Structures are given as C-alpha cells and as structure tokens.
Amino acid sequence: MNSVEHKPFVVLISAGTEWRAVLDLLQPDLIHSTPLGDLFECQLSGHPLLFFHSGWGKTHSAASSQYVIDHWAPKLVINLGTCGGLEDLAQVGEVFLVTKTIMYDVIERMGDPDQAIEFYSTSLDTSWIEEELPVETRRSTLASADQDIAHNNHGFLANIVKVPAADWELASIAWVLDKNETKGLILRGVSDIVSQTRSETDANKALWQSRVKKIMQKLLHDLPFYLDQFK
C-alpha cells in the first residue's frame, strides 16, 4: 500500500466493540491488516466501501484519518459510531448528523482559552444532505475529549460548549479531514446518558456494549440514504 489506490468512500469505525459489531453485521470474507488498523471492502446498496478500524481516542483517530487519506484519497470519509448523551438533551438510540465538532479538553491557561478551543473546532458541510433525515436523526454540534463524559462536566458541555453529546474521536477526525480538504460525514448514535450526578455506564462497560450492535445496525441501515445523495 505504498501508492495511492483511489477509493471513493472510506468508513472509519473507532472503538473495538463498534468494529466487532460491524464485522458481525456485514460478515466480510477477507480482512487485511495495516499498521494503524484492520480493513475490509464490501458493497452496501451498490456503493463500494472500504471499512477501516481507526481506533479509539483522538491520537489514533487523527493518525488513521491521515493514513486513509494518504493511501486511498477518498472523496468522502465517513465515521460511524456511538457517543454519550447529556440528560434532557439526548436520548438513547437517537443519531446525530454532526455539523460541527469541538475538542472540549483543550485547556489553555497561559493565553486565550476560547482561541485555543476555536483552533480545534471544525465545521462540516452537510448542505448536500436532504433536510428530512432518517427517523430519530438530527443535525447537531458534538464534542470530543480523551475521556468518557464525567457527570461533573454535564453543565460545562450543556451550557458552555453547548452540545447534547460527546465522544472520544470525532473532533480529531473532522479536524484532519478539514486540513486535507476532504469531505466528511459523521454519524453518532447515543449509547448512554450522563446526568448532573451520574453516568449510567461508569464502571458498567457491559451496558454500553449491550447497546452498540443495535446502534451500528441502524447506522449501516441509514448509510445508503447519505451515499445516494453524495456528488
């Protein structure tokens, strides 16, 4: 894979549990390995897709995003996965079509903290997508940090960052895509809810795992709706 082999659509799947759910749902015949993650190719409603296990966290996600751009020069990079939702602002199972991303763990103490946050914020063009979205899907800004949402960050995320949900990876993916002038589509399904006093998945990873496959199944089911519109 030393030369560019053009692939129109590359789908990044972050967490290992999400990746295993996709493998179970799509049952690929052949899986290849790269230094940054495994991959397979398949057709979904007539669209040729390369699925790449891009890994969890901002560092792995940024490196994987650059890797797929350098190797396959995709016209559209897609990220499918889960996110944690804030109580009263999100519901388990709903999907966010991400329009903007923010890294909320960028903490600047020597200079302007707002300027630092803005530097790593990225807008995604969703104007090519119909206004009427698949059921239980809405457009929104989401945030990322190298951590699960802490319940004591509920107010900060809801009132200062002004997002209904957050994850570990999408902000770094969007930032790299923007720097490479590559279009992105990010869809994240809410797997768990965080209130001002507790997170339902703290020390309860099994609850998150039990919901992942259903979310990934919906995201794969809805994906052709977006691919059919992409020019």
Rosetta blueprint (number, residue, H / E / L):
1 M L
2 N L
3 S L
4 V L
5 E L
6 H L
7 K L
8 P L
9 F E
10 V E
11 V E
12 L E
13 I E
14 S L
15 A L
16 G H
17 T H
18 E H
19 W H
20 R H
21 A H
22 V H
23 L H
24 D H
25 L H
26 L H
27 Q L
28 P L
29 D L
30 L L
31 I L
32 H E
33 S E
34 T L
35 P L
36 L L
37 G L
38 D E
39 L E
40 F E
41 E E
42 C E
43 Q E
44 L E
45 S L
46 G L
47 H E
48 P E
49 L E
50 L E
51 F E
52 F E
53 H E
54 S L
55 G L
56 W L
57 G L
58 K H
59 T H
60 H H
61 S H
62 A H
63 A H
64 S H
65 S H
66 Q H
67 Y H
68 V H
69 I H
70 D H
71 H H
72 W H
73 A L
74 P L
75 K L
76 L E
77 V E
78 I E
79 N E
80 L E
81 G E
82 T E
83 C E
84 G E
85 G E
86 L E
87 E L
88 D L
89 L L
90 A L
91 Q L
92 V L
93 G L
94 E L
95 V E
96 F E
97 L E
98 V E
99 T E
100 K E
101 T E
102 I E
103 M E
104 Y L
105 D L
106 V L
107 I L
108 E L
109 R L
110 M L
111 G L
112 D L
113 P H
114 D H
115 Q H
116 A H
117 I H
118 E H
119 F H
120 Y L
121 S L
122 T E
123 S E
124 L L
125 D L
126 T L
127 S L
128 W L
129 I L
130 E L
131 E L
132 E L
133 L L
134 P L
135 V L
136 E L
137 T E
138 R E
139 R E
140 S E
141 T E
142 L E
143 A E
144 S E
145 A L
146 D L
147 Q L
148 D L
149 I L
150 A L
151 H H
152 N H
153 N H
154 H H
155 G H
156 F H
157 L H
158 A H
159 N H
160 I H
161 V H
162 K L
163 V L
164 P L
165 A E
166 A E
167 D E
168 W L
169 E L
170 L H
171 A H
172 S H
173 I H
174 A H
175 W H
176 V H
177 L H
178 D H
179 K H
180 N L
181 E L
182 T L
183 K E
184 G E
185 L E
186 I E
187 L E
188 R E
189 G E
190 V E
191 S E
192 D E
193 I E
194 V E
195 S L
196 Q L
197 T L
198 R L
199 S E
200 E L
201 T L
202 D L
203 A L
204 N L
205 K H
206 A H
207 L H
208 W H
209 Q H
210 S H
211 R H
212 V H
213 K H
214 K H
215 I H
216 M H
217 Q H
218 K H
219 L H
220 L H
221 H H
222 D H
223 L H
224 P H
225 F H
226 Y H
227 L H
228 D L
229 Q L
230 F L
231 K L
